[in-house]
Every structure is written in structure tokens, then in C-alpha cells.
Amino acid sequence: MEQEKNEEVEVIPTEPTEGEKEPENTSFTTLYQQVARRCYVTSEDQLIVERLTSIIKNAEFSVKKLLGIFDEKFDFSLPSVENELFLNYCFYRWNNRSQKEFENNYIGDIIGIRTNNEIAYKKSLENKVEENPNEGTL
């Protein structure tokens, strides 16, 4: 006989109720709401919340890697081309589409953003060397 799990799952509210303060991680809450809208999700069923949360957390890693984003604190919830690609990636994953299919359909955008990010990263490294020219030398 199987035992039921008595785990509590944090339900991400769509909006704070009157008198409630904003959640501490408003960036994730905003991202969750954006992804839920993109995936046409209106239910707050625990299984749906768990699945969307898992997709978002995995997508943060995957999309950063795809786009060459080196900033661990990059905020995908802010309006940007990266945000749009992130939402589309989550939509693909929600619909059980493969990462390869996403990459094939968005390769032009991925290459453009990745190139820009790699150039910016290289410039930031060059600036650090210019600021501290003797650092790392004996």
C-alpha cells in the first residue's frame, strides 16, 4: 500500500491580497506570473505550481548557458530580448517540446544575444586588467 506524501508546496500567488506585503523574491514571482501567462496557465493547483516552478528553475540555468550570460544574478523578469526568449523556452518546455527544437527555431536570436554577451564579457575582463595592470603578476 502506498503512503501519501504530506509535503507542503509553496503556492506562488498571482497578486498579493490587500494588506499583504510583497513576497521577498519578487523577481521570481514576476517571472512565475509571466511564464504562467505565456503558457496559458490559470490554475494554482499544486502539481501545476510544482511543474512551472521546476521549468523556471531549470530554464534559468539552460537559457543562461545558451545565451552566454555569465552574471549569476541576471534577472529574466525584466523586459528584454532575453526575457522574451526565456518565456518562449518555458513555453516549449511546458508543452513537452525539446530544447533542441527550441534552439533550431531561435538559433538566430540565440547567436545574436550570445555574441553580444561574449563581447561585453571580454570588454569587462579587459577593463579589469586596465584597472589593475599588476594584479596576477609576480
N, C-alpha and C positions, 0 to 999 in steps of 0.2 A: 504494500500500500504506500503510495507516495504521500509525502508530507508537503503541506503548503508552505511557501516562504512567507514570512511575516516581515519583509523588508519594507520600509517606508521609502517612497520615491518622492523627491522634491519636485513638485509641480511648478513649472515656471508660469507665473501669472501673466496674462496678456497686458493688464494695466493695474497699477496699484489702486486699491479702493480708497475712498475718501477717508482721510485721517491717517492712512498708512504712509510710511516713508518709502522712498525709492529703494529697491534692493541694492546691496553693496556692489554687486557685479553688474552694473547697468549695461556695460558693453556686451556681455554675454546675453543678457535679457533682450537687448535690442536686436542682436544677431539672431537669437531664437525666434523672435517675432517676425523678422524679415524672412527667415527660412520657412517658417510656418506659412506665411502668406504666399511665398513663391511656390510652395508645394500644395497649396490649397487646403491646408490643414486647419480645421476649425475646432476639433475636439481636443480636450485636455485629458483624455484617457491616459492612464499611467503607462501603458505599453507604447502609445504614440509618443508621449513625452520622452520616454527612455530611448526610443529609436531615433527621434530627432536630435536629442542631446548627443547620442553616440555618433551620429552622422556629422554633426557640427564639430565635435572634438576631433574626430579623425580627419575631417576636411581641413581644419586649421593646419595640421601638420602637412598633409598631402599638397594643399594648394600653395603653402609657403615654399615647399620644396620645388614644385612645378614652376613657380614664378621667380625663384631665386631670391626670396625675401629672407634676409639674414637677421632682421630685427625680431627677437622673440616676443616683443610686446606689440607687434603690428596689430592694428585694430581693423578688422574686416568689416565692422559695423558702420564705419564712416563712408559717406558717398564717394565712390571712386570706381575706376575700371576694375580694380582688384575685388571690390565688393560685388560688382556685377558678376564677375567670373566665379567668385566664391558661391554666390546664390545659385548660379547655374550648375555648379559642381554638386551642390547639395541636392538640387532638383534631380539631377541624373542619378545620384545615389539613392534618393528616396524612391525613385522608380526602378530600382534594381538594374540600372544601366552601368556598364563597366567604366572604369577610369580611362581605359584605352579608347573607348568610344568618345568620351568627353574630350580627350586630348586630340583625337582626329578631327573633331568638329570645331575645336577652338585653337588649333595649332598656331594660326597667325597671331591671335591675341596673346597667347602664351609666350611666343618667341619675342614679340614686341615688348611686353612688360618685363620679361626676364632679361632682355638685353639692357633696357633702361636701368633695372635694378643692379645688374652686374657693373655697369658703368659708374653708377652712383657709389657702389661699394668700393670700387677701385679708387675713385676720387677721395673717398673718406680715408682710405688707407694711406694714400699719398699725402693728404693733409696732416695726418698724424705724424708721418715721417718728417714733414717740413717743420712741424711744431717742435718736435723732439729729435733733432738730427743725430744726436749722440746716443740715444737710447738703444740698447741692444748691442752696442759695440764695446769691445774690450780696450 
